[in-house]
Amino acid sequence: MRSSLRVTGALALVLCTAVAPAGAAEAAPAAEPDRDFTIEDTRVTESSGLAASRAHPGVYWTHNDQDEPRVFAVDSRTGRTVATVTLRGVGTPRDMEAISVGPDGHVYVGDIGDNLGGSWDHVWIYRFPEPKTLRDQSVQAVQYDVKYADGPRDAEALMVHPKTGRVYLASKHEDGGGLYEGPARLSTKGVNTFRRIAEVPWVTDGAFSPDGDRLLLRGYLMAREYAWQGGRPGADRSIGAPFQGQAESATYTLDGSAAMLGSEGVGSRVLRVDLDDERPDGSGPTASPPAKGGGAGEGAQDGQEGQDQGSFGLGVVVLALATAVVVGFKRLLRRG
């Protein structure tokens, strides 16, 4: 019986092929969005930030770090640039390191890097409306002056919360980093001061999940997801990031089901890491509710940095030592 079925199936396949319209056999199925892809644009030599477009599903924004004020919209189905957007009304960028899309329909670019070890007394954030049509164009942008309450920092991660619209920065140093919270609303009138609210590992990029309940931070050697509770990072877990050499960028897919992790270099790859339903704090469809108490309350702004900051411990020490080696190598490359 199985032999008969196989013969019948083969004949059916031959008949279907014979009556198929001309050219049908040549049409390849379209690639799925939000999967592994290669950035094909040779102008993108140092993809330092990554953000999923809210207006165009399957498209990701990226940029070089030391470049003119421009960003690229890359289609994850093909890896091709579908729009190059040049920013008007901003100065010459020094070191653009991060990008994020806010709930206000605007794209935020962090010109926040400082390869001289924190020698600039201020850095910049650029903000422009996400284009409704993807084509090469020039858009008017707003430039915000930014300072840190505890002095100059080198940073590579900028995250805009998808519910509150508040901007956060993560600094990086050989001995670890800090998470900084900006004012409730950025202003072009004066300097926007960011204040340290938590200790975090040394990171190169970060992003909030679309629902605002999780914070993703990644470095050269790790990627961790944190529960976002009361405006602070809580319990955390590793998401098993693949090794990517100079790993520089991270974001969530638009539905929050996976992390997309990128690296620098021409023809760099962006890799998808699927996330399960369980949250970093152990909550989820099959998990018990987390114990109450011990966290900062909603709306708390200062003074509770020490509560529920995740389980860093020995892992942070190891990451710091390994990262110091990578940092030194990167600085040698930039000075060469």
N, C-alpha and C positions, 0 to 999 in steps of 0.2 A: 504494500500500500504506500509506503514512504517513497519508493522509487517512482510510482505513478504520479504522486503529488509533485515530486521534483521535476519530472518531465513536463507535467501540465504547467507548472509555474514558469519553467523556462520558455515554453511556447508562448505563454501570455506575455512574458517580457519582450520576446521578439516581436510579437504583434503590436504591442504598445509602442515600441521603438519605431516600427515601420510606419505607423500612422501619426507619429508625433510631428508637429509642424516644423518646418525648416528652421534651423538655428536654435531649437529648444535644447538640444544636447550641449550646446556651447554655453548656455546661460548658467553661471555658477550661483549657488545660493548666497544671498547676502549675509555677511558676517554679523553676528550678534553684537550689540553694543555692550559696553562695560565689561569687556573681556580683555585678556592680555593684548597689548598692541605695541607697535613700534612707531615712534615719532619720526616720520619720513622727512620732514622739512630740515634741510641741511643748515638753515639759518639758526635753528635751535641747537646750540652747542652746549649750553649749560642750563638744562631744565631745572630751575631751582625751586619752583613752586608748582602746585597742581590744585585745581579746584573744579568740581563738577558744575557745569552750567545748570542753572535752574530753569532758564527759558528754552534751552535746547537739549533735551534728553540725549545722552550718549556722547555729548561734546564736553571736552575738558579744556580749561584755560591753563596756559603755562607761559613762561617767560624766561629769558636769560637773566643772569645776575648783573653783569657789567655790560650794559647795552643802552641803546637809546630808549626813550619812554614808549615802549610798545609791548603788546601781549599777543599771543597766538591762540586761536580757537582750533583745537585738534579733534577730528571725528574719530572716536575709538573704533568704529567699524572698519576704517581704512588706514588710520594713522596719518592721514593727510591734513594739512592746514586748510581750513575752510574760511578763515578770516584772519587778517592781521589788523589789529586795532592800535592806532597811534594816539597817544594822549597829548592833548593840547592844554596849555595853561599851567604846566608844571616845569620845574627846573630840570637840569641835567642829572639823571639818576647817578648815585654813587655805587650802590650795591643792592639791587632788588633781590629779595630772598624769598618772598612768600606772597600768596594770593588766596583770596577767599571771596565767596559770594554771600552777601548779607540778605536779610529778610526784606530789605527795602528795595530790592531789585537792582542793587548796585554791586559792582565788583570793587574789591579793596586790594591794593597792591602795597606790600610792605617794603619800602626802601630802607631797610633796618639793619643791614649787615655792616660790619665794621672790622675789616681785616687787620686794622692797626691796633686791635685789642681794646676798643672802647675809648678812642681818642676824640671822637666827635661829640660835641656837647648837645647835639640834637639830631634826630633822624626824621624821616618823612613817611607818611602814609598817603597814597593817592586813591581817589575814589571817583568812579565814573559809572553811568547807567549801563547796565548790560544791554547790548544792542538787540533789538527785536529781529533784525535781519542780519544774517551772517554773510558779510562781504568785507573786502578791504575798505577801511574807512578811518577817518580821524574824528575823535570825540572830545568834547570839553570835559576836563577833569578838575577835581578840587584837590588841593594839596594841604595836608595838615602837618604842623610842626609837633614833634613828639619828644618828650624828655622822660627820664626815669627819676623817681623820687630819691633813689639811693645812688645816683651818679650814672655816667655813661656805661652802656652795655653793648656787647655784640650779640645780635639775635638773628635767627633764621626762620622763626615760626610766627605766623600771624593767624589768628582764628577769630571769626565773627560769629557770635552766638546766633543761631537761626530763629530764636524767639525774642530775645531782648535787644538784639542788634549791638550789644556791647562788644568792644574789640579787646582781645587779649594778645599779649606777646610772650614768647618764651625765649629767654636769653640762654647763652651757652658759654661755659668756661670749662677749663680743664678739670676743675674740681666739682663740676655739676652745673646746674642751671636754676633759673627761677621763673615762675609764672607771674606775669604782670597784668593787672587789670586797668583798663582805661576808664575815662569818665563815662557816665551814662550815655552821653552824646558827644561826638567829636565836634570841635569848633574851629573855625578859621580865625577867630579873634583871640590871639594869644597862643600860648603853648599848652598842649594837652599832656598832663602829667600822668604817667602810669606807675602804679604802686604794686609792690611785690606782695603776693597773697599766698604763695606756696612754693615749696622746693620741688623741683622736677629733675629728671636726668638730663644729661647733655643731649639736645635734640636738634635736628635740622629742618623739621617741618611738623605741622599739626593741623587738625581739623576737628570741628564738632560734627556729630552725627546729625542727620536732617531733623530728628525729633528733639535735639538739644540735650538728650539724656546721657550722652557719652562724649568723651574727649579722646582723640587719637593723637599720640605723640610718637614720632619715630626719629631714630638716629642712624648712624652708620651701621651699628651692630644690633639694633633692636627696634621693635615697634610695640607699644603698649597702649591698651585701651583702659580708660578710667571712667568710673561712674561719676557723673556730674551732679552733685548734690548741694543744694543751698548756695549755689554760686562758687563752689570749690570742688577740686578733684578729690574723689574718695577712693574706694577700693579699686585695685587695678589688676590686669592680667596681661600676659604676653599673647600676641596674636600670631606668633610664629612667622616673622618676616623672613623672606628669602634673602640670601646674600646678593647684593647688587653693586659691589664695589663702592663708588662714591654715591651712596644712597642719599638723595636730597629732598624728595617730595613725597607727600602723602595727602590723601583725601578719602572721603567716603563716596560710594556710588549714590546716585540720587535717591534710591530707595533705602539706603542704609544697610543693605544686606552684605556688603563687602567693602574692604579697604582697597584702594588703588595706590600702589607704591611705585615711585619712579626714581630715576638716577640721572646723573649728568652725562654729557658726551653726545657726539653726533650719532644719530640713529639709536638713541637710548630706548630701552624697553620700559613699559609700564605694566606691572604685574598685578593681577587680581588675587586677593586673599579673602576667601569666603569666611563669613562670621556666623557662628551658630546663634540660636535664639537666646541663649543664656547671657545675662548681663555681667559686667565685671564684679558687681556686688553680690552675685549669686542668685539674683532674682531672674525670673523667666517663666515661661509657660509650665515648666515641670519642677521649678525650684520653690523652696519655702520662702515666704516673705522675710526680708532682712529684719534683724532686731531693731527696735526703735531706740532713739536716743544716741548721744555721742557725736552727732554731726552738727555743723553750723546751721542755724535757722535760716529760712528764706529771707533774703534782704539783708543779711549780715554783711557788713562791708569791711571791717577791720578787726584784728585782735584774735582771730580763731584759726590762725594758720597751722597750728600744731595738731588740729583734730582730724582724724581719719584721712591721712594723706597717703594711704596705700602702703604696700609692703615692699619698700625699697631694699633696706638692709645691705647685705653682702653684695647683692646684684648691682647696686649703684656703685659700690667701690670698684668692682670688676669692670663695669662699663666705663667708669671714669678713667681707669688706668689704660684700658684698651683704646679709648677715644683719644687720649692724650697723644698716643702714637700716630693715630690717623690725622689728628689736627696738625701735628708737626709736619707730616708729609704733605698735607694740603697747602700749608703755608709755604713750604719750599717750592711747590709747583707754581704758586702765584708769584713768588719773587723771582722765579727763573725766567 
